[in-house]
Amino acid sequence: MTYIVNDNCIGCKHTDCVEVCPVDCFYEGENMLVIHPDECIDCGVCEPECPVDAILPDTEPDMEKWVEFNRKYSELWPVIITQTEPLPEAEKMDGLPNKLETVFSEKPGKGG
C-alpha cells in the first residue's frame, strides 16, 4: 500500500504533510503536491495532517489513476521537505470541483 495526493490539493498546496514525512517522498508542483508511490513507506503520518483531506491510501476505490498521476509528477517535480505557506486562494479552492481540468498546472514548484 501507498498514499497518494488527489485533486483536492490543487490550488491549496498545504505542506503540513511534508514536515512529518520520515522519507521525504513529497514532490512539489506549482499548485499542488504529489507523493512518489515507490518511496512512500505506508506509515500514514501525512494523511491526518492534510487540512483538505487530499491524501488517501491507494486502497480506496478508483485510486489507480491517482497512483499513476503521483508517480508521473513525482518524477518531474522537485522534492519538498520544508513546510511553506499554503497558496493564497487555498480556502476558496478547498472542495472546488473539476480542479484537475480547470486549475492544475504541470509546472514544477521550487522544492526545498
N, CA, C and O atoms as a DFTB+ gen file, in Angstrom:
448 C
 N C O
     1  1       0.835      -1.185       0.000
     2  2       0.000       0.000       0.000
     3  2       0.878       1.247       0.000
     4  3       2.017       1.226       0.466
     5  1       0.334       2.305      -0.520
     6  2       0.997       3.603      -0.538
     7  2      -0.072       4.673      -0.347
     8  3      -1.267       4.388      -0.427
     9  1       0.349       5.864      -0.102
    10  2      -0.568       7.003      -0.034
    11  2      -0.375       7.836      -1.280
    12  3       0.708       7.856      -1.865
    13  1      -1.429       8.526      -1.685
    14  2      -1.382       9.384      -2.862
    15  2      -2.035      10.726      -2.521
    16  3      -2.750      10.855      -1.528
    17  1      -1.771      11.705      -3.361
    18  2      -2.416      13.007      -3.250
    19  2      -3.418      13.099      -4.399
    20  3      -3.086      12.790      -5.543
    21  1      -4.642      13.523      -4.093
    22  2      -5.633      13.651      -5.167
    23  2      -5.842      15.119      -5.534
    24  3      -5.120      15.997      -5.062
    25  1      -6.823      15.365      -6.368
    26  2      -7.022      16.702      -6.932
    27  2      -7.491      17.760      -5.944
    28  3      -7.496      18.942      -6.287
    29  1      -7.882      17.386      -4.740
    30  2      -8.280      18.438      -3.804
    31  2      -7.085      19.261      -3.331
    32  3      -7.265      20.343      -2.773
    33  1      -5.881      18.770      -3.544
    34  2      -4.683      19.546      -3.210
    35  2      -4.466      20.702      -4.191
    36  3      -3.845      21.708      -3.845
    37  1      -4.980      20.551      -5.411
    38  2      -4.756      21.551      -6.455
    39  2      -5.307      22.909      -6.005
    40  3      -6.469      23.026      -5.618
    41  1      -4.466      23.907      -6.063
    42  2      -4.864      25.254      -5.689
    43  2      -4.786      25.531      -4.195
    44  3      -4.944      26.675      -3.768
    45  1      -4.545      24.502      -3.400
    46  2      -4.425      24.669      -1.940
    47  2      -2.958      24.575      -1.516
    48  3      -2.397      25.505      -0.938
    49  1      -2.358      23.424      -1.821
    50  2      -0.956      23.128      -1.548
    51  2      -0.545      23.434      -0.107
    52  3       0.412      24.168       0.143
    53  1      -1.289      22.854       0.826
    54  2      -0.858      22.885       2.220
    55  2       0.346      21.954       2.323
    56  3       0.377      20.914       1.666
    57  1       1.307      22.302       3.116
    58  2       2.520      21.478       3.196
    59  2       2.762      20.933       4.602
    60  3       3.888      20.568       4.940
    61  1       1.730      20.876       5.407
    62  2       1.857      20.295       6.741
    63  2       2.388      18.860       6.652
    64  3       3.131      18.405       7.521
    65  1       1.996      18.166       5.598
    66  2       2.362      16.771       5.392
    67  2       3.865      16.569       5.206
    68  3       4.410      15.570       5.674
    69  1       4.536      17.489       4.537
    70  2       5.953      17.288       4.244
    71  2       6.804      17.360       5.506
    72  3       7.863      16.737       5.579
    73  1       6.351      18.104       6.481
    74  2       7.096      18.228       7.747
    75  2       7.156      16.911       8.501
    76  3       8.141      16.641       9.188
    77  1       6.114      16.079       8.385
    78  2       6.054      14.845       9.163
    79  2       6.530      13.616       8.400
    80  3       6.700      12.553       8.997
    81  1       6.745      13.736       7.105
    82  2       7.134      12.585       6.295
    83  2       8.553      12.132       6.643
    84  3       9.499      12.904       6.492
    85  1       8.711      10.891       7.107
    86  2      10.053      10.432       7.501
    87  2      10.954      10.058       6.329
    88  3      12.152       9.852       6.523
    89  1      10.400       9.966       5.102
    90  2      11.218       9.536       3.963
    91  2      11.281      10.563       2.835
    92  3      11.824      10.276       1.769
    93  1      10.739      11.740       3.058
    94  2      10.818      12.823       2.066
    95  2      10.332      12.379       0.680
    96  3      11.054      12.499      -0.309
    97  1       9.104      11.866       0.625
    98  2       8.575      11.367      -0.652
    99  2       7.553      12.311      -1.283
   100  3       6.813      11.905      -2.179
   101  1       7.502      13.572      -0.826
   102  2       6.613      14.566      -1.426
   103  2       7.365      15.383      -2.468
   104  3       8.535      15.724      -2.294
   105  1       6.665      15.685      -3.548
   106  2       7.233      16.467      -4.639
   107  2       6.296      17.622      -4.939
   108  3       5.076      17.491      -4.843
   109  1       6.887      18.766      -5.307
   110  2       6.114      19.998      -5.410
   111  2       5.932      20.490      -6.834
   112  3       6.892      20.710      -7.572
   113  1       4.666      20.654      -7.194
   114  2       4.321      21.321      -8.431
   115  2       3.963      22.768      -8.131
   116  3       3.945      23.184      -6.972
   117  1       3.685      23.514      -9.156
   118  2       3.339      24.921      -8.989
   119  2       2.125      25.111      -8.081
   120  3       2.095      26.046      -7.280
   121  1       1.119      24.233      -8.197
   122  2      -0.068      24.447      -7.370
   123  2      -0.586      23.194      -6.676
   124  3      -1.755      23.138      -6.295
   125  1       0.271      22.185      -6.507
   126  2      -0.110      21.010      -5.718
   127  2       1.127      20.189      -5.362
   128  3       2.229      20.460      -5.839
   129  1       0.925      19.195      -4.527
   130  2       1.967      18.244      -4.155
   131  2       1.579      16.863      -4.655
   132  3       0.404      16.600      -4.914
   133  1       2.556      15.983      -4.792
   134  2       2.315      14.567      -5.062
   135  2       3.247      13.747      -4.181
   136  3       4.226      14.259      -3.637
   137  1       2.924      12.470      -4.054
   138  2       3.741      11.515      -3.302
   139  2       4.304      10.507      -4.292
   140  3       3.570       9.990      -5.134
   141  1       5.591      10.224      -4.199
   142  2       6.166       9.182      -5.057
   143  2       5.730       7.833      -4.479
   144  3       6.134       7.485      -3.369
   145  1       4.914       7.071      -5.209
   146  2       4.377       5.833      -4.649
   147  2       5.421       4.769      -4.353
   148  3       5.177       3.894      -3.523
   149  1       6.565       4.817      -5.000
   150  2       7.609       3.829      -4.722
   151  2       8.475       4.221      -3.536
   152  3       9.217       3.392      -3.010
   153  1       8.388       5.470      -3.112
   154  2       9.177       5.936      -1.969
   155  2       8.365       5.951      -0.678
   156  3       8.936       5.885       0.411
   157  1       7.052       6.035      -0.786
   158  2       6.180       6.057       0.385
   159  2       6.305       4.725       1.129
   160  3       6.261       3.659       0.514
   161  1       6.461       4.791       2.456
   162  2       6.611       3.579       3.264
   163  2       5.321       3.204       3.988
   164  3       5.331       2.348       4.873
   165  1       4.214       3.841       3.614
   166  2       2.908       3.494       4.156
   167  2       2.820       3.716       5.670
   168  3       2.148       2.960       6.372
   169  1       3.488       4.737       6.163
   170  2       3.425       4.993       7.601
   171  2       2.129       5.714       7.980
   172  3       1.646       5.583       9.104
   173  1       1.574       6.470       7.043
   174  2       0.295       7.125       7.271
   175  2       0.322       8.401       8.087
   176  3      -0.740       8.953       8.372
   177  1       1.486       8.895       8.476
   178  2       1.526      10.095       9.315
   179  2       1.110      11.353       8.565
   180  3       0.709      12.340       9.182
   181  1       1.201      11.325       7.255
   182  2       0.844      12.510       6.466
   183  2      -0.664      12.700       6.334
   184  3      -1.144      13.832       6.298
   185  1      -1.401      11.620       6.264
   186  2      -2.839      11.696       5.979
   187  2      -3.604      12.611       6.934
   188  3      -4.349      13.472       6.467
   189  1      -3.452      12.461       8.247
   190  2      -4.217      13.342       9.142
   191  2      -3.729      14.793       9.160
   192  3      -4.421      15.670       9.678
   193  1      -2.553      15.050       8.604
   194  2      -2.013      16.408       8.588
   195  2      -2.631      17.278       7.492
   196  3      -2.538      18.503       7.555
   197  1      -3.251      16.667       6.504
   198  2      -3.799      17.421       5.370
   199  2      -5.149      18.032       5.742
   200  3      -6.115      17.304       5.969
   201  1      -5.223      19.363       5.808
   202  2      -6.473      20.009       6.220
   203  2      -7.581      19.942       5.167
   204  3      -8.727      20.278       5.465
   205  1      -7.261      19.514       3.941
   206  2      -8.289      19.427       2.897
   207  2      -8.546      17.970       2.481
   208  3      -9.185      17.723       1.458
   209  1      -8.054      17.021       3.260
   210  2      -8.273      15.590       3.005
   211  2      -7.891      15.172       1.587
   212  3      -8.622      14.427       0.933
   213  1      -6.756      15.651       1.124
   214  2      -6.291      15.325      -0.219
   215  2      -5.332      14.138      -0.250
   216  3      -4.893      13.735      -1.327
   217  1      -5.000      13.574       0.906
   218  2      -4.101      12.424       0.964
   219  2      -4.922      11.201       1.350
   220  3      -5.607      11.186       2.373
   221  1      -4.837      10.168       0.500
   222  2      -5.616       8.955       0.709
   223  2      -4.760       7.724       0.464
   224  3      -3.784       7.792      -0.283
   225  1      -5.111       6.589       1.084
   226  2      -4.404       5.346       0.755
   227  2      -4.825       4.867      -0.627
   228  3      -5.945       5.126      -1.067
   229  1      -3.931       4.174      -1.303
   230  2      -4.256       3.688      -2.639
   231  2      -5.259       2.541      -2.627
   232  3      -5.654       2.059      -3.689
   233  1      -5.670       2.102      -1.462
   234  2      -6.658       1.035      -1.344
   235  2      -8.092       1.554      -1.450
   236  3      -9.032       0.762      -1.517
   237  1      -8.266       2.861      -1.465
   238  2      -9.599       3.437      -1.666
   239  2     -10.050       3.139      -3.098
   240  3      -9.209       2.926      -3.971
   241  1     -11.359       3.119      -3.354
   242  2     -11.836       2.837      -4.718
   243  2     -11.332       3.854      -5.754
   244  3     -11.203       5.044      -5.465
   245  1     -11.056       3.364      -6.945
   246  2     -10.672       4.181      -8.100
   247  2      -9.402       5.005      -7.889
   248  3      -9.318       6.138      -8.363
   249  1      -8.429       4.458      -7.195
   250  2      -7.190       5.188      -6.934
   251  2      -6.092       4.911      -7.952
   252  3      -5.055       5.573      -7.923
   253  1      -6.290       3.950      -8.851
   254  2      -5.229       3.596      -9.800
   255  2      -4.758       4.818     -10.589
   256  3      -3.555       5.012     -10.766
   257  1      -5.694       5.640     -11.065
   258  2      -5.284       6.801     -11.873
   259  2      -4.479       7.790     -11.040
   260  3      -3.592       8.462     -11.566
   261  1      -4.779       7.889      -9.734
   262  2      -4.038       8.817      -8.877
   263  2      -2.653       8.287      -8.528
   264  3      -1.718       9.064      -8.339
   265  1      -2.522       6.966      -8.442
   266  2      -1.194       6.386      -8.219
   267  2      -0.303       6.749      -9.403
   268  3       0.824       7.205      -9.212
   269  1      -0.796       6.553     -10.612
   270  2       0.000       6.872     -11.805
   271  2       0.231       8.371     -11.952
   272  3       1.309       8.790     -12.374
   273  1      -0.751       9.171     -11.614
   274  2      -0.603      10.624     -11.641
   275  2       0.514      11.049     -10.688
   276  3       1.392      11.826     -11.063
   277  1       0.479      10.532      -9.437
   278  2       1.508      10.857      -8.455
   279  2       2.877      10.379      -8.911
   280  3       3.873      11.080      -8.736
   281  1       2.929       9.184      -9.497
   282  2       4.207       8.654      -9.993
   283  2       4.775       9.573     -11.082
   284  3       5.945       9.951     -11.038
   285  1       3.936       9.922     -12.052
   286  2       4.380      10.747     -13.176
   287  2       4.982      12.076     -12.702
   288  3       6.091      12.438     -13.093
   289  1       4.244      12.788     -11.864
   290  2       4.708      14.121     -11.482
   291  2       5.808      14.087     -10.423
   292  3       6.602      15.024     -10.345
   293  1       5.879      13.046      -9.618
   294  2       6.986      12.956      -8.657
   295  2       8.310      12.733      -9.376
   296  3       9.373      13.011      -8.821
   297  1       8.253      12.237     -10.598
   298  2       9.476      12.058     -11.372
   299  2       9.858      13.307     -12.159
   300  3      10.953      13.383     -12.717
   301  1       8.958      14.283     -12.203
   302  2       9.208      15.529     -12.936
   303  2       9.457      16.730     -12.018
   304  3      10.153      17.671     -12.399
   305  1       8.896      16.696     -10.829
   306  2       8.940      17.843      -9.919
   307  2      10.002      17.662      -8.839
   308  3      10.408      16.535      -8.559
   309  1      10.460      18.766      -8.225
   310  2      11.469      18.662      -7.165
   311  2      10.878      18.191      -5.835
   312  3       9.709      18.430      -5.530
   313  1      11.709      17.527      -5.069
   314  2      11.300      17.087      -3.734
   315  2      11.095      18.311      -2.840
   316  3      11.778      19.325      -2.981
   317  1      10.146      18.193      -1.925
   318  2       9.917      19.256      -0.941
   319  2       9.931      18.621       0.445
   320  3       9.240      17.632       0.691
   321  1      10.722      19.198       1.347
   322  2      10.839      18.649       2.698
   323  2      10.566      19.706       3.775
   324  3      10.554      19.398       4.966
   325  1      10.350      20.934       3.349
   326  2      10.151      22.034       4.290
   327  2       8.742      22.598       4.153
   328  3       8.273      22.863       3.046
   329  1       8.086      22.775       5.268
   330  2       6.738      23.330       5.259
   331  2       6.760      24.793       4.813
   332  3       7.613      25.572       5.239
   333  1       5.818      25.148       3.956
   334  2       5.663      26.521       3.483
   335  2       4.213      26.941       3.678
   336  3       3.381      26.138       4.100
   337  1       3.915      28.174       3.378
   338  2       2.550      28.669       3.481
   339  2       1.698      28.070       2.365
   340  3       2.197      27.855       1.260
   341  1       0.423      27.798       2.636
   342  2      -0.442      27.338       1.544
   343  2      -0.631      28.444       0.516
   344  3      -0.301      29.602       0.771
   345  1      -1.156      28.087      -0.627
   346  2      -1.416      29.084      -1.658
   347  2      -2.449      30.095      -1.161
   348  3      -3.318      29.739      -0.365
   349  1      -2.372      31.341      -1.614
   350  2      -3.260      32.404      -1.124
   351  2      -4.755      32.097      -1.268
   352  3      -5.557      32.541      -0.447
   353  1      -5.130      31.353      -2.290
   354  2      -6.541      31.040      -2.541
   355  2      -6.955      29.699      -1.940
   356  3      -8.025      29.189      -2.273
   357  1      -6.142      29.119      -1.069
   358  2      -6.372      27.759      -0.569
   359  2      -7.764      27.558       0.018
   360  3      -8.425      26.566      -0.291
   361  1      -8.209      28.462       0.840
   362  2      -9.520      28.302       1.465
   363  2     -10.628      28.260       0.427
   364  3     -11.538      27.435       0.512
   365  1     -10.550      29.131      -0.531
   366  2     -11.557      29.210      -1.591
   367  2     -11.519      27.976      -2.498
   368  3     -12.553      27.560      -3.022
   369  1     -10.336      27.394      -2.684
   370  2     -10.161      26.270      -3.594
   371  2     -10.550      24.918      -2.985
   372  3     -10.797      23.963      -3.721
   373  1     -10.608      24.826      -1.660
   374  2     -10.918      23.570      -0.988
   375  2     -12.282      23.053      -1.445
   376  3     -13.300      23.722      -1.267
   377  1     -12.291      21.853      -2.036
   378  2     -13.527      21.217      -2.446
   379  2     -14.084      21.654      -3.786
   380  3     -15.112      21.135      -4.222
   381  1     -13.435      22.588      -4.445
   382  2     -13.898      23.052      -5.749
   383  2     -13.863      21.884      -6.744
   384  3     -12.844      21.201      -6.841
   385  1     -14.945      21.643      -7.478
   386  2     -14.950      20.516      -8.415
   387  2     -14.128      20.799      -9.677
   388  3     -13.874      21.951     -10.029
   389  1     -13.725      19.723     -10.341
   390  2     -13.041      19.777     -11.643
   391  2     -11.724      20.555     -11.635
   392  3     -11.356      21.143     -12.652
   393  1     -11.025      20.568     -10.532
   394  2      -9.766      21.319     -10.471
   395  2      -8.690      20.738     -11.382
   396  3      -7.838      21.474     -11.880
   397  1      -8.721      19.433     -11.605
   398  2      -7.722      18.831     -12.483
   399  2      -7.858      19.383     -13.897
   400  3      -6.857      19.628     -14.571
   401  1      -9.071      19.574     -14.337
   402  2      -9.324      20.069     -15.685
   403  2      -9.211      21.589     -15.799
   404  3      -8.893      22.103     -16.871
   405  1      -9.466      22.312     -14.712
   406  2      -9.565      23.769     -14.806
   407  2      -8.439      24.553     -14.139
   408  3      -8.185      25.699     -14.512
   409  1      -7.766      23.963     -13.171
   410  2      -6.795      24.726     -12.368
   411  2      -5.393      24.120     -12.379
   412  3      -4.415      24.851     -12.225
   413  1      -5.275      22.834     -12.553
   414  2      -3.993      22.121     -12.435
   415  2      -2.916      22.696     -13.368
   416  3      -3.172      23.006     -14.531
   417  1      -1.710      22.826     -12.816
   418  2      -0.546      23.257     -13.579
   419  2       0.500      22.148     -13.558
   420  3       0.799      21.595     -12.499
   421  1       1.053      21.823     -14.717
   422  2       2.126      20.832     -14.804
   423  2       3.485      21.407     -14.427
   424  3       4.459      20.665     -14.304
   425  1       3.557      22.707     -14.246
   426  2       4.840      23.350     -13.932
   427  2       5.349      22.891     -12.577
   428  3       4.559      22.683     -11.656
   429  1       6.650      22.732     -12.447
   430  2       7.227      22.342     -11.158
   431  2       7.189      23.490     -10.166
   432  3       7.142      24.661     -10.541
   433  1       7.210      23.127      -8.900
   434  2       7.358      24.110      -7.833
   435  2       8.836      24.367      -7.584
   436  3       9.693      23.965      -8.371
   437  1       9.118      25.042      -6.477
   438  2      10.503      25.366      -6.140
   439  2      11.218      24.251      -5.422
   440  3      12.442      24.142      -5.495
   441  1      10.444      23.400      -4.709
   442  2      11.068      22.360      -3.905
   443  2      11.773      22.974      -2.707
   444  3      11.680      24.174      -2.449
   445  1      12.468      22.133      -1.997
   446  2      13.232      22.661      -0.860
   447  2      12.827      22.128       0.464
   448  3      13.403      22.505       1.484
